[in-house]
Amino acid sequence: MSARLREVELRRRLLVAQADEQRGQLAAQSASLQQSLSYADFALRAYRRIRSSPVVIAVAAAALLAVGPGKLLRGGYRTGLLLLGLLRLAKVVRTMR
């Protein structure tokens, strides 16, 4: 094998090792980003579901008129937190099986 071929092979191995290292770093960084995006995805799905149902919009408008915007937002926030907590708990239980 000529010196040039050995040099090319060594360079190739170094590049492959560097690419593997960068893939690992990218996977670690994307894990935290994926969690953030899952909340946004959940909110988008909820928005689309609510928007597609006129009954839900009517109920939300009636609740807004009856309760008031401040209390409704506080209750919605607490309900959302409770729902997210229950979903996480269900996910943990599912993975333990």
C-alpha positions, 0 to 999 in steps of 0.5 A: 500500500502506498503512503498516499493510500495509508494517509487517506485511510488514516484521514478517513478513520479520523473523520468517521470517529469525529462524525460519531462523536458529533452524532453523540453530542447532537443526540444529547442536545436534541433530547432536551429540545425534543421535550420542549417541542413535545409541549408545543406539539401537545398545545397545537393538537389541543388547539386544532381539536378545539377549533374543529369542534364548534360545541367546545368553542360554545362551551368555552365562551359560555364558561368565559361569560359565566366565570370570568377570564381570570378564574377561567385561565387559572382553572385551565392552567391548573387543569393543564398541569394536572393533565400533563402530570397524569400523562407523565405518570401513565407513561412511567407506569407503561414503561415499568411493565 
